[in-house]
Structures are given as C-alpha cells and as structure tokens.
Amino acid sequence: MGNDELLQIEPQELQFPFELRKQISCSMQLTNKSDNYVAFKVKTTNPKKYCVRPNTGVVMPHSTCDVLVTMQAQKEAPSDMQCKDKFLVQSVITSPGATAKDITPNMFYREEGHNVVESKLRVAYVAPPQPPSPVREGSEEGSSPSASVSDNGTISTSDFSMGAKTLAEPQALRSHVEPQGLRSNVELQDNSLEVKDLISMLTEEKNFAVQERNKLQQELDLLRHECKRSHGIPVMYVIIVGLLGLLLGYLLKKTKSVEV
C-alpha cells in the first residue's frame, strides 16, 4: 500500500476458474488503515459481463469491506484463454459518519477538485479445480516407504527407491494433466453445445414439417369441398334445360293448334 493509496486492495488480479455456461464469482477485499472515512466506487471495462456487489460504499477507519464480483455465464471460450477485461477502483476521503447513501457521482470527479485515487485490477482465467486422483489398489493411505532388513542384518534400499518412484509418478502425471485440464473441459463443453444446437435445429425442422403437413391437409379438404360443390352445378343445369325444352315444346304445340 503506497503513501498515496487510501485503500489496500487484495488481490491485485481477479482470477476466475473459467467454465462454460456457469456463473463464476471472485471476491476482493478493501482495507482502510487510515483514520478517515473513505468512499469507493468500482468500475469495469465490460459492465454487461460482470455484476459487482456492492459497486459503491464507504469503508470506515481501520475496517475492511468485501466486494463480490460475479462473471455471467459465457457461451463461448476465448481461443487463447486470455482476458483483456479490467477493473478500476476509485477512492476518495469523505466526511466522518458518511454512508453509502451519501455517495454521489460528483465525489469521484477530479474536475471538482477532489483527490481521487485510482487502482487498476487485471482479470485472468485459471483452470477449474480438478477431482482428486484415484488411489491405487493395494496402497494404504498415509503409508510411507520403509527399509527392509535381510537375514544377515543388512538394510535393503530397494523399498526406498520403489517408494520414491511411486510418489513421483502421481506428481508427474498431475503436472502433465493439469495444463491440459482446462482445455479438455472446454472441448467437452463445446461438443455438448454442438449437440444441443443440433437437437434444437432438428426440433425446429420437425415443427415446420408438421405445420406444412397441416396446411396441405387443410388445402386438400378445401379442394374436396369445392369439387363436391362443382358436381352439383351440371345437374341443376340439366334440370333447367329440360324445363326450358318442355316449355318451348308446349309453346310450339300451342302455336300450331292456334294456326289450324
């Protein structure tokens, strides 16, 4: 903590164990070792990605304040697993007895003549915690290698070398697996995401096919109904023509009878 700093901030780098589609939280502690009341405000370069609680407040003299930073669930992992986001903690001396309700945006404007101290924090992605390694069969927890004594009273060191080799193997395996743990976890989650997207696409295509089938069925029923109506028109036409023929024959017959 420098002479010009009002608050001691720990840690200086916010580390998030990155996992896809999961909210991850990280806390930082603000410590006021002075005799003054210090107001603070937390800003970030990516406000839509992070939720800070509280983002403003007052730290009383010789006390601390815990700030929780929550990263929203991410759908994609960065290719290089590097994060360029940053946080800025602004602090300024305020009047004794001040509370969070007394904080105003103007308090952190240097143009207003306030002595505002700013501290920048970086963000880093780290590998999520790995499950414990399984214990080999036949091994006893807490056992340690011991030397064996032969019949002639000499001590055999083969057990020591074997025990050292057994202890070294899990450590070498762990050192090889841990750098790849984050990458393997991300690849598995990417594959799961692709499967979910494929299922969603097939479901949408199925629903679209059902809608098209129902639409065609309605059009077919309408066409059948129109055909039934069109079959009734010729019958009426024949009846009308027949009636007209009978009427015309009757008139012609009556005309001839009148002439005679």
C-alpha positions in Angstrom: 0.0 0.0 0.0 1.6 3.2 -1.2 1.6 6.5 0.6 -1.0 8.0 -1.8 -3.3 5.0 -1.7 -6.4 5.3 0.5 -7.4 1.6 0.4 -5.4 -1.6 0.3 -6.9 -3.9 -2.3 -6.4 -7.6 -2.3 -6.0 -9.3 -4.7 -4.5 -7.2 -7.4 -5.6 -9.7 -10.1 -9.1 -11.2 -10.1 -8.9 -14.9 -11.0 -11.9 -16.8 -12.4 -11.9 -20.6 -12.8 -13.4 -20.5 -16.3 -16.3 -22.9 -17.1 -18.8 -22.6 -19.9 -22.4 -21.8 -19.1 -21.7 -21.2 -15.4 -21.6 -18.1 -13.3 -18.3 -17.7 -11.5 -17.6 -15.4 -8.6 -14.4 -13.8 -7.2 -14.1 -11.6 -4.2 -11.8 -8.7 -3.3 -11.2 -7.0 0.0 -10.8 -3.3 0.5 -8.9 -2.4 3.7 -8.9 1.1 5.2 -5.9 1.6 7.5 -6.3 5.3 7.9 -8.3 7.4 10.4 -10.6 8.8 7.6 -13.8 7.6 6.1 -13.1 6.5 2.6 -15.8 6.2 -0.2 -15.1 3.9 -3.1 -16.6 3.1 -6.5 -15.8 0.0 -8.7 -15.9 0.3 -12.5 -15.2 -2.2 -15.2 -14.4 -2.1 -19.0 -17.2 -4.7 -19.6 -20.2 -3.9 -17.4 -22.5 -6.3 -19.2 -20.3 -9.2 -18.4 -19.8 -8.6 -14.7 -22.0 -7.9 -11.6 -20.3 -6.1 -8.7 -21.9 -6.0 -5.3 -21.5 -3.5 -3.8 -20.2 -1.3 -6.5 -20.1 1.7 -4.2 -19.8 2.2 -0.5 -17.9 3.7 2.5 -15.1 2.0 4.4 -14.8 3.2 8.0 -11.4 3.8 9.6 -9.4 0.7 10.4 -12.0 -1.6 8.8 -12.5 -3.8 5.7 -15.2 -4.2 3.0 -15.7 -7.3 0.9 -16.7 -6.8 -2.7 -18.1 -9.8 -4.7 -17.5 -9.8 -8.5 -19.7 -12.3 -10.5 -18.9 -13.1 -14.1 -22.0 -14.0 -16.1 -22.2 -17.4 -17.7 -20.3 -17.5 -21.0 -21.4 -19.4 -24.1 -18.0 -19.4 -25.8 -14.5 -19.8 -24.5 -11.7 -17.4 -25.8 -9.3 -19.1 -28.2 -6.2 -18.3 -26.1 -7.9 -18.3 -22.7 -6.7 -14.7 -22.2 -9.0 -12.0 -20.7 -8.5 -8.3 -21.6 -11.1 -7.0 -19.1 -10.0 -4.7 -16.3 -11.4 -3.2 -13.2 -10.9 0.3 -11.7 -11.4 1.1 -8.0 -11.8 4.8 -7.2 -11.5 6.0 -3.6 -11.8 9.4 -2.0 -11.9 10.7 1.5 -15.4 11.6 2.7 -16.9 13.3 5.7 -16.9 11.4 9.0 -20.0 9.3 9.6 -20.9 9.1 5.9 -22.7 6.1 4.5 -23.4 4.6 1.1 -26.5 6.8 0.7 -24.3 9.9 0.9 -22.2 8.9 -2.2 -22.7 11.0 -5.3 -21.1 10.7 -8.8 -19.5 14.1 -8.4 -17.4 12.8 -5.5 -15.2 10.9 -8.0 -14.7 13.8 -10.5 -11.2 15.2 -10.3 -12.5 18.3 -12.1 -14.5 19.1 -8.9 -11.2 19.4 -7.0 -11.4 16.0 -5.2 -8.3 14.0 -4.6 -9.5 10.7 -6.3 -7.1 7.7 -6.0 -7.5 5.1 -8.7 -6.3 1.5 -8.7 -6.4 -0.8 -11.7 -7.0 -4.6 -11.4 -6.5 -7.2 -14.1 -8.6 -10.3 -14.8 -7.3 -13.7 -15.5 -8.8 -17.1 -16.3 -7.5 -20.1 -14.4 -8.2 -23.8 -14.7 -11.1 -25.1 -12.6 -10.2 -27.4 -9.7 -9.5 -31.0 -10.7 -11.1 -34.0 -9.0 -8.7 -36.0 -6.7 -6.7 -38.7 -8.3 -7.9 -42.3 -7.6 -5.9 -44.3 -5.1 -4.3 -47.5 -6.4 -5.4 -50.8 -5.2 -3.3 -52.3 -2.5 -1.9 -48.9 -1.4 -2.7 -47.7 2.1 -3.4 -44.0 2.8 -0.7 -42.4 4.9 1.7 -45.3 4.4 5.3 -44.4 3.8 8.2 -46.4 2.3 10.4 -48.2 4.8 13.6 -50.1 4.6 13.7 -53.9 4.9 16.2 -55.8 6.9 17.7 -59.0 5.5 18.6 -62.1 7.4 22.2 -61.1 7.6 21.3 -57.7 9.2 21.8 -55.5 6.1 19.2 -52.9 5.1 17.8 -53.1 1.6 17.3 -49.7 -0.1 15.1 -51.2 -2.9 12.0 -50.3 -0.9 13.1 -46.7 -0.7 13.7 -46.4 -4.4 10.4 -48.1 -5.2 8.5 -45.8 -2.7 10.1 -42.7 -4.2 9.2 -43.8 -7.7 5.6 -44.4 -6.6 5.4 -41.0 -5.1 6.9 -39.3 -8.1 4.6 -40.9 -10.6 1.4 -39.2 -9.4 3.2 -35.9 -9.3 4.5 -36.2 -12.8 1.1 -37.3 -14.0 -0.6 -34.4 -12.2 1.9 -31.9 -13.7 1.1 -33.3 -17.2 -2.7 -33.4 -16.7 -3.3 -30.0 -15.1 -2.2 -27.8 -18.0 -4.5 -29.8 -20.3 -7.4 -29.9 -17.8 -8.9 -26.5 -18.8 -8.6 -27.3 -22.5 -10.2 -30.7 -22.2 -13.0 -29.3 -20.1 -13.7 -26.6 -22.7 -13.6 -29.1 -25.6 -16.1 -31.3 -23.8 -18.4 -28.4 -23.2 -18.1 -27.2 -26.8 -19.1 -30.7 -28.0 -22.1 -30.7 -25.6 -23.1 -27.2 -27.0 -22.9 -28.5 -30.6 -25.1 -31.5 -29.7 -27.7 -29.2 -28.1 -27.7 -26.9 -31.1 -28.2 -29.9 -33.5 -31.1 -31.2 -31.4 -32.7 -27.7 -31.4 -32.3 -27.4 -35.2 -33.9 -30.9 -35.7 -36.8 -29.9 -33.4 -37.4 -26.7 -35.3 -37.4 -28.6 -38.7 -39.8 -31.2 -37.3 -42.2 -28.5 -36.1 -42.0 -26.8 -39.5 -42.8 -30.1 -41.3 -45.8 -30.7 -39.1 -47.1 -27.1 -39.8 -46.6 -27.7 -43.6 -48.5 -31.0 -43.4 -51.4 -29.5 -41.5 -51.5 -26.7 -44.1 -51.6 -29.1 -47.0 -54.3 -31.1 -45.3 -56.5 -28.0 -44.9 -55.9 -27.1 -48.6 -56.8 -30.7 -49.6 -60.1 -30.6 -47.6 -61.0 -27.2 -49.1 -60.3 -28.6 -52.6 -62.5 -31.6 -52.0 -65.3 -29.4 -50.7 -65.1 -27.2 -53.9 -65.2 -30.3 -56.1 -68.4 -31.5 -54.3 -70.0 -28.1 -55.0 -68.9 -28.1 -58.6 -70.5 -31.6 -59.2 -74.0 -30.2 -58.3 -73.9 -27.4 -61.0 -74.4 -29.7 -64.1 -77.4 -31.5 -62.5 -79.2 -28.1 -62.0 -78.2 -27.1 -65.4 -79.7 -30.3 -67.0 -83.0 -29.7 -65.0 -83.2 -26.1 -66.1 -82.5 -27.0 -69.8 -85.1 -29.8 -69.6 -87.7 -27.4 -68.2 -87.0 -24.9 -70.9 -87.3 -27.6 -73.5 -90.7 -28.7 -72.2 -91.9 -25.1 -72.0 -90.6 -24.4 -75.6 -92.3 -27.6 -76.9 -95.6 -26.6 -75.2 -95.5 -23.1 -76.7 -94.8 -24.5 -80.2 -97.6 -27.0 -79.9 -100.0 -24.3 -78.7 -99.0 -22.1 -81.6 -99.6 -24.8 -84.2 -103.1 -25.5 -82.7 -104.0 -21.8 -82.9 -103.0 -21.7 -86.7 -105.1 -24.7 -87.5 
